[in-house]
Each structure stands twice: as structure tokens, then as C-alpha cells.
Amino acid sequence: MSETGVAGLTLNGGYGHLSRKYGLALDNLLSVDVVTADGELRHASADENADLFWAVRGGGGNFGVVTSLEYTLHEVGPDVYALFVWFHGDDTAVALDAFREWTETAPRDASVLAFTAHVPDIAEFPEKSWGEPAIAFLGSYLGDPDDAEDIFGSFRARATPITDLSGVMAYADLQSMLDEDYPDGLRYYWKSIFLEELTDDVIDLMTRYNELAPSALSTVDVWHLGDAVADVPQDATAFWHRDKPYMLNFEANWEDADDDGANVEWVREGFAEAQALSIASGRYGNFPGLNEDPAKLLYGENYDRLVDVKTKYDPNNLFQSNTNVPPRPTGA
């Protein structure tokens, strides 16, 4: 979504259409300015306050208020090929199997997000399909658009689309095409877990919980990761779960506060099933639920080093309204 704040996106990771080619948003940081708990403005980079620079790249808002960010930029587009194709829910298993096979050989300049959903009741979709379960794929190809059919053809080979909105568009338009689906005032509760494989159990879980969703606005997403993200060593930044090829996200979106309980429970029940799978682990800081899970699940073996940095720059834990890394007690 184009209105996502750049600082929060970056400090907790930052996945997007470009991640498999250029890495996480935080991997493209050159420097930051941070107001730390003592009120000082510190510049942090590989050469200055390097420990703080390491920590904010994945450690979120635990260490101060980041007031500016300097990035490496990459030339993209301005036009790219966008994949946006929807299939009926009955085709979820075969469509996700095609997606799973595609991810095994996908080029770095192509990315796809798969999600189970319900067909929106808008003119772009056949009226007879409105409200029915669906499986959809949103992605992009940064290379020659003439090659896009070769890149994405397998997605259309197993089943007949409900609708296919794919085509060449400005990259900026691709970045904003879902904005209307996530307006201010809607209610949200999202939680993610990383996957070593996209197994049949995961596909079954996505199918079942899509059908059980109390809100037709909710989705269950699987992100294809890896490549440039995984090229960076796990201890090079605070972001730990680089080695995982997939991420599963339960995304509850609903309108009425009276439905809070049902929608939060839907996420938590599905997430509990996912967490019980042997191929699932970790958390992602930008989809944190209500920050109810231990920070160690985000940071893995980087956690103790983060505690050291926290203790140095925020010994009284001023910044704690996030997935909190507490400092060591005084004298410990």
C-alpha cells in the first residue's frame, strides 16, 4: 500500500515487489538519523555509531525515533508487467501447487504473492462470482514485458481465471493499486510466521481458514521470499529470518468493532495451527498482531546483541510500544 510509512516499513524489514532482486528495504539503507532516549540526535551508518545502525535495521522502534533515512536507489520501470489473476476457490489446491512449482525456478526480477480471499463485488469481476472463495496471485516482472507470458504462463495453465487484470502498468500504479482495499478506519489484525516449505498442509490450512473467515475482506497470504534477501548473512543486520523461502500471513480486515473478537480469534486459531507445523517458525515485525509474542521469535540468535544495544542507548526502556526488546536490569 502506497500510504505505508517508510520508516516503520524499513526498520522492521520491508518486503515488496522488489525484494527478491534488491533485498529488504532495510538492506538498502545507507544511513539514518536517530533521536535516542537521552534526547541526542545521532547519525548512524556503517562508519558511525555502527552498533546502532546494525540494530535499527530490523530492530524496529526499540532504539529511538528515526528522523531521516538515506537509501540506495534502483532504477525500475517506469513501466513493469503486473500479474493480477484470480481463480475460483475450488481451484485453490491446483493453483497453489502451480505457484509452489514456479517458486522453485523463479527469476529474481519476478515476484508473486499468493492469497486466498473472497471475490469482491465490483465490476471487474463477474457478478455471479461475487462473495465466493477465491485464490489470487499478485506480482510483477521487472524485465522485458514481452517475456512476461513465459515467466507467468504456468499460473494460467492449471485452471480458468475468474478474471485476469494483468498487464503492463507504471510501477507507481502497481504500488498503489490496492490502496482502496485498506482504507483508514478499517480494523486490522495481522500475524505472520515463516515457512521452510509450502507444504500440502499449508495449502489445506489456507483453504479452510479462507472459508471460515468471519469477514469477506480478510485473506490468508503466502509470500515468496529468498534470493537477494537470503544473500545477506543473518547476523549482518538485526533482521534474522532471511533464510526462509516463504512467509504465511493471516490478515484479518473488518469494519465493525462489534466483530473484533471473532476476527482476532479467527487469526489466532489459524495461526496456532500454522505454528504447530514443523516447517513454521519465527515472526515478522511488520505484521505483529498486538505485539503479544516474545521478541526472541523475531530476532533469533541476534536477540542478545540487540539487548546489548538497547541497554546502551535506552537503558530505561523509553521506547517500548512495539515488539519490545527490554534492556538488561541495572547492574546485570
SVG drawing of the C-alpha trace seen along z (x, -y; Angstrom):
<svg xmlns="http://www.w3.org/2000/svg" viewBox="-25 -16 59 48">
<polyline fill="none" stroke="black" stroke-width="0.4" points="0.0,0.0 1.4,-3.4 0.5,-5.1 2.6,-2.7 5.1,-4.8 8.6,-4.4 10.3,-4.4 8.2,-1.7 8.3,0.4 12.1,0.2 13.0,0.6 11.2,3.9 12.3,5.3 10.4,4.1 9.1,6.7 7.7,5.7 7.7,6.3 11.4,5.6 12.7,7.7 13.8,10.8 16.0,8.6 17.1,5.8 16.6,7.2 14.6,5.8 14.0,2.1 16.5,2.1 19.1,3.7 19.1,0.5 19.7,-1.8 23.0,-3.8 22.4,-5.8 19.8,-7.1 19.5,-9.9 18.1,-8.8 16.9,-10.7 17.8,-8.4 16.3,-8.2 18.8,-10.8 17.5,-13.4 20.6,-13.3 20.5,-13.3 22.8,-10.6 23.9,-9.8 24.3,-6.1 25.9,-4.2 28.4,-1.6 31.1,-4.0 29.4,-6.0 27.5,-4.5 27.7,-1.2 26.1,0.7 23.0,-1.5 22.9,-1.2 23.0,2.6 20.2,2.6 17.7,0.3 17.9,2.4 15.4,5.0 15.0,3.9 12.1,1.6 11.5,-1.4 13.2,0.1 16.2,-2.3 14.9,-5.7 13.0,-7.9 14.4,-7.7 14.0,-11.1 15.7,-10.6 16.7,-7.7 19.3,-7.6 18.8,-4.9 20.5,-3.3 18.1,-3.7 17.5,-1.4 16.1,-2.2 12.8,-0.4 10.4,-0.8 8.8,-3.3 6.6,-0.5 6.6,3.1 4.4,6.1 1.9,6.7 0.4,10.1 -3.0,10.0 -5.1,13.1 -8.0,14.6 -9.3,18.2 -12.3,19.8 -11.7,21.3 -12.3,24.8 -9.0,24.4 -7.0,23.3 -5.0,26.6 -4.1,26.8 -3.3,23.1 -1.1,23.1 0.6,26.2 1.5,24.3 2.7,21.4 4.9,23.8 6.5,25.2 7.0,21.7 8.9,20.5 11.5,23.3 12.9,21.7 11.5,18.1 14.0,15.4 15.0,12.7 13.3,10.0 9.9,11.7 7.8,11.8 4.4,13.2 2.3,13.0 -0.5,15.7 -3.5,15.2 -6.9,16.8 -9.7,14.3 -13.4,13.8 -14.3,12.2 -15.1,8.5 -18.4,7.3 -17.0,4.8 -17.4,4.5 -14.0,6.1 -15.4,9.5 -18.3,11.5 -21.3,10.8 -22.1,14.5 -18.8,14.9 -19.2,12.1 -18.6,13.2 -17.3,16.7 -14.0,18.1 -11.0,17.4 -7.3,17.8 -5.4,14.9 -1.9,14.0 -0.3,10.5 3.1,10.0 5.4,8.2 8.2,8.8 10.9,6.2 12.3,7.5 11.1,7.1 7.2,7.2 7.3,9.4 8.8,12.1 6.1,12.0 3.9,14.7 6.9,17.1 7.5,16.1 3.9,16.3 2.2,18.6 2.1,21.6 -0.3,19.7 -3.0,19.9 -2.2,23.4 -3.9,25.4 -7.3,23.6 -9.5,21.0 -9.3,17.5 -12.4,15.8 -10.7,12.6 -7.3,11.6 -6.3,8.0 -2.6,8.5 -0.8,6.2 1.8,3.5 1.5,0.6 3.5,-2.1 5.4,-0.7 3.9,-3.6 0.4,-2.4 1.3,1.2 2.4,-0.1 -0.9,-1.9 -3.4,0.5 -4.6,2.0 -4.9,-1.3 -8.7,-1.3 -8.8,2.1 -7.0,0.8 -8.7,-2.5 -8.2,-4.4 -10.9,-3.4 -11.0,0.3 -10.0,2.7 -6.9,4.8 -5.2,7.7 -2.3,9.4 0.2,12.1 2.9,13.8 5.2,16.8 8.0,18.1 7.9,21.4 10.7,23.7 8.4,25.2 5.0,24.6 3.5,28.0 0.1,29.5 -0.7,28.9 -0.2,25.2 -2.3,25.2 -5.1,27.1 -4.9,24.6 -5.2,21.6 -8.2,23.1 -10.0,24.0 -9.4,20.7 -10.4,18.7 -13.8,20.5 -14.1,19.9 -13.2,16.2 -15.9,14.1 -15.1,11.2 -15.0,11.4 -12.3,8.7 -9.8,11.0 -7.1,13.0 -4.5,15.7 -1.3,14.8 1.8,16.7 4.8,14.6 7.6,16.0 10.9,14.7 14.6,15.6 17.2,14.6 18.5,11.1 17.0,11.2 18.8,14.5 22.1,13.4 22.7,11.2 24.2,13.0 21.7,13.4 23.9,11.5 24.7,8.6 21.6,6.8 19.2,7.3 16.7,9.0 17.2,12.7 14.7,14.8 16.4,14.3 16.9,17.9 13.2,18.8 11.7,19.1 8.1,18.3 6.1,16.3 2.5,17.1 0.3,14.2 -3.2,14.2 -4.7,10.9 -8.0,10.1 -9.7,6.9 -13.2,6.0 -15.4,3.0 -17.4,3.2 -15.8,3.0 -18.5,5.4 -16.8,8.1 -13.3,7.6 -13.5,10.8 -14.5,13.1 -11.9,11.7 -9.0,11.8 -10.0,15.3 -10.0,16.4 -6.4,15.3 -5.3,16.8 -6.8,20.2 -5.4,20.4 -2.0,19.1 -1.9,21.8 -2.4,24.5 0.4,23.0 2.7,22.6 2.3,26.3 3.7,27.3 7.3,28.4 8.2,26.2 7.0,23.0 9.0,20.6 9.7,17.0 7.7,13.8 7.8,10.7 7.9,7.3 5.6,5.5 2.7,8.0 2.9,8.2 -0.7,8.8 -0.9,6.8 2.8,7.3 1.8,10.2 4.6,12.6 8.1,12.7 10.7,10.6 13.0,13.5 10.7,15.1 11.6,12.1 15.3,11.9 16.5,15.4 20.3,15.5 20.5,11.8 18.5,11.2 21.3,11.0 23.2,8.5 20.0,6.4 19.7,6.4 23.3,5.0 22.5,2.1 19.2,1.5 20.9,1.3 23.5,-1.2 21.0,-3.6 17.8,-3.1 18.6,-1.7 15.2,-2.8 13.2,-1.3 11.6,-4.5 10.8,-3.0 8.5,0.0 5.3,-0.4 6.5,2.2 7.6,5.8 9.9,4.8 13.5,5.7 14.0,4.8 17.3,3.6 19.3,5.5 18.5,4.6 20.8,2.1 23.9,3.9 23.2,7.1"/>
</svg>
